[in-house]
Amino acid sequence: MKQVIIITGAGKGIGRAIALEFAQASKMHKGFKPALILASRTISDLESVAAECRSFGATADIFQVDIANTAQIERLVNTTVERYGSIDCLVNNAGVGRFKPLTEMTEEDFDYTMSTNLKGTFFLTQRVFGLMEKRRSGHIFFITSIAAEMAFKSSSIYCMSKFAQKGLVEVMRLYAKTCNVRITNVMPGAVYTPMWGEVPDAMKSVMMRPEDIAGPVVGAYFMPQRTSVEELVLRPVCGDINE
Ligand SMILES: NC(=O)c1ccc[n+]([C@@H]2O[C@H](COP(=O)([O-])OP(=O)(O)OC[C@H]3O[C@@H](n4cnc5c(N)ncnc54)[C@H](OP(=O)(O)O)[C@@H]3O)[C@@H](O)[C@H]2O)c1
């Protein structure tokens, strides 16, 4: 049977690396046949990640979805269930950040960040968890950040959104433990991805790479069903990069 795995923000960065890691996992885990549901707003990114996943023998389906839009979340979940019957794993990875001093943040920055990081993550989790609760199985990952529990001066709105995501993680644990669903909070430090834009070479050289996060995420998924990896904290070996 196929393992149905939804990955949001699968077109770039950490989400792309998680998709590729799952796609390659069938080589190491006998009987693992993933159906990867790749979601983001940019169809060309998704097409190229899907092609890479298929080259490893995985099934990959793409959905152009803005998770800030609840109607689009509904379409993603309903179509996935119609095509594949169920959802085994949700990777809440899609996220945005705008980084600048507090006094330069605008209402538009606030709404843009919160509508993806909070509203989108909440309503997609709510919808998928309802299905997992009925089946009494499933695994939900949240790619939050070390900024979910540490303050960074240029990340006021982003930090608020990530602290709030961590609040959702804690609430989800209360629900999940009664119905055999696993919840993993993934808190990376600085990872070199398109989210950072231009980065000086000296900084780039010490940052983690997306595959450094993807490996432990997929490792947590393959732990025995009786075991839940509750938290993964991953940092550059030199520590946090303060921006
Ligand atoms: N990079 C880091 O240092 C770092 C550290 C800690 C945590 N994180 C977290 O890790 C996650 C991934 O970050 P990343 O660095 O890989 O970012 P990225 O390179 O900018 O990729 C983000 C992905 O999310 C998608 N996305 C953004 N908003 C979306 C929306 N409303 N609906 C659907 N898809 C959306 C983007 O595609 P489209 O724009 O095409 O939709 C893209 O595929 C984020 O939650 C981020 O906060 C990153």
The ligand as a Tripos MOL2 file, in Angstrom:
@<TRIPOS>MOLECULE
LIG
   48    52     1     0     0
SMALL
NO_CHARGES

@<TRIPOS>ATOM
      1 N1         15.8510   28.5130    5.9120 N.am      1 LIG1
      2 C1         15.9910   28.5890    7.2280 C.2       1 LIG1
      3 O1         17.0220   29.0580    7.7490 O.2       1 LIG1
      4 C2         14.8950   28.1020    8.1400 C.ar      1 LIG1
      5 C3         15.1960   27.9140    9.4960 C.ar      1 LIG1
      6 C4         14.2100   27.4800   10.3600 C.ar      1 LIG1
      7 C5         12.9450   27.2310    9.8820 C.ar      1 LIG1
      8 N2         12.6500   27.4060    8.5770 N.ar      1 LIG1
      9 C6         11.2810   27.1260    8.1350 C.3       1 LIG1
     10 O2         11.3270   26.0860    7.1890 O.3       1 LIG1
     11 C7         10.2320   26.2170    6.2790 C.3       1 LIG1
     12 C8         10.7770   26.1820    4.8510 C.3       1 LIG1
     13 O3         11.6780   27.2850    4.6990 O.3       1 LIG1
     14 P1         12.7110   27.4180    3.5070 P.3       1 LIG1
     15 O4         13.8980   28.0980    4.0650 O.co2     1 LIG1
     16 O5         12.8510   26.1370    2.7970 O.co2     1 LIG1
     17 O6         11.9290   28.4990    2.6300 O.3       1 LIG1
     18 P2         11.8810   28.7280    1.0350 P.3       1 LIG1
     19 O7         13.1390   28.2770    0.4230 O.co2     1 LIG1
     20 O8         11.4500   30.1400    0.8730 O.co2     1 LIG1
     21 O9         10.7070   27.7450    0.5900 O.3       1 LIG1
     22 C9          9.4180   27.9280    1.1210 C.3       1 LIG1
     23 C10         8.4370   27.0730    0.3590 C.3       1 LIG1
     24 O10         7.1210   27.3350    0.8880 O.3       1 LIG1
     25 C11         6.2580   27.6800   -0.1910 C.3       1 LIG1
     26 N3          5.2090   28.5620    0.3150 N.ar      1 LIG1
     27 C12         5.3610   29.7640    0.9190 C.ar      1 LIG1
     28 N4          4.1660   30.2890    1.2160 N.ar      1 LIG1
     29 C13         3.2300   29.4050    0.7860 C.ar      1 LIG1
     30 C14         1.8190   29.3880    0.7940 C.ar      1 LIG1
     31 N5          1.0960   30.4040    1.2870 N.pl3     1 LIG1
     32 N6          1.1740   28.3190    0.2930 N.ar      1 LIG1
     33 C15         1.8750   27.2840   -0.2330 C.ar      1 LIG1
     34 N7          3.2120   27.2330   -0.2740 N.ar      1 LIG1
     35 C16         3.8900   28.2980    0.2240 C.ar      1 LIG1
     36 C17         7.1790   28.3160   -1.2210 C.3       1 LIG1
     37 O11         6.7100   28.2270   -2.5340 O.3       1 LIG1
     38 P3          5.8350   29.3420   -3.2690 P.3       1 LIG1
     39 O12         6.4030   30.6780   -2.8970 O.co2     1 LIG1
     40 O13         5.9860   28.9750   -4.6970 O.co2     1 LIG1
     41 O14         4.4650   29.1290   -2.7380 O.co2     1 LIG1
     42 C18         8.4010   27.4060   -1.1090 C.3       1 LIG1
     43 O15         8.2140   26.2370   -1.8680 O.3       1 LIG1
     44 C19         9.5300   27.5220    6.6450 C.3       1 LIG1
     45 O16         8.4110   27.2620    7.4550 O.3       1 LIG1
     46 C20        10.5920   28.2670    7.4370 C.3       1 LIG1
     47 O17         9.9980   29.1850    8.3440 O.3       1 LIG1
     48 C21        13.6000   27.8470    7.6800 C.ar      1 LIG1
@<TRIPOS>BOND
     1     1     2 1
     2     2     3 2
     3     2     4 1
     4     4     5 ar
     5     4    48 ar
     6     5     6 ar
     7     6     7 ar
     8     7     8 ar
     9     8     9 1
    10     8    48 ar
    11     9    10 1
    12     9    46 1
    13    10    11 1
    14    11    12 1
    15    11    44 1
    16    12    13 1
    17    13    14 1
    18    14    15 2
    19    14    16 1
    20    14    17 1
    21    17    18 1
    22    18    19 2
    23    18    20 1
    24    18    21 1
    25    21    22 1
    26    22    23 1
    27    23    24 1
    28    23    42 1
    29    24    25 1
    30    25    26 1
    31    25    36 1
    32    26    27 ar
    33    26    35 ar
    34    27    28 ar
    35    28    29 ar
    36    29    30 ar
    37    29    35 ar
    38    30    31 1
    39    30    32 ar
    40    32    33 ar
    41    33    34 ar
    42    34    35 ar
    43    36    37 1
    44    36    42 1
    45    37    38 1
    46    38    39 2
    47    38    40 1
    48    38    41 1
    49    42    43 1
    50    44    45 1
    51    44    46 1
    52    46    47 1
@<TRIPOS>SUBSTRUCTURE
     1 LIG1         1 GROUP 0 **** ****
